[in-house]
Amino acid sequence: MKKFVLNAAKLSPAKLKYLRWAGYVAAYLLAFVVFAYVSFPYERLRQYVVSSYNAVSVGGDSRLEIDSLTWSWRFPGIVAEGVRLVVTPPALPEGDKPPPPASSKFRRSSSAARLLRS
């Protein structure tokens, strides 16, 4: 620490001025990224994902449901709770009792993007 203070004292006032402004810019960008990540409209993203999947579903035989979508502490990532994929059974001949719809349920699912990982 003492060595850094001595090296900083040897810098010219003009370089210290530019270094100070570079620190302000770095602090601003860090605060911007953190607040944008935390305040992202995850509810709208959930609605978009559900409606896009349900619109593309062939013949309406499956339906996606997500209870909530929020940010994750593992940056950058999201957490989805109450994810269900409900698949309706195929049509049966007249008079047969249709089976209940099959479904897969995930209580909590998280996903994170990893850069530079294989």
Secondary structure, DSSP 8 states (H G I E B T S, - for coil): -HHHHHHHHTS-HHHHHHHHHHHHHHHHHHHHHHHHHHT--HHHHHHHHHHHHHHHSGGG-EEEE-SEEEE-SSSSEEEEEEEEEEE------TT------EEEEEEEEEEE--SS--
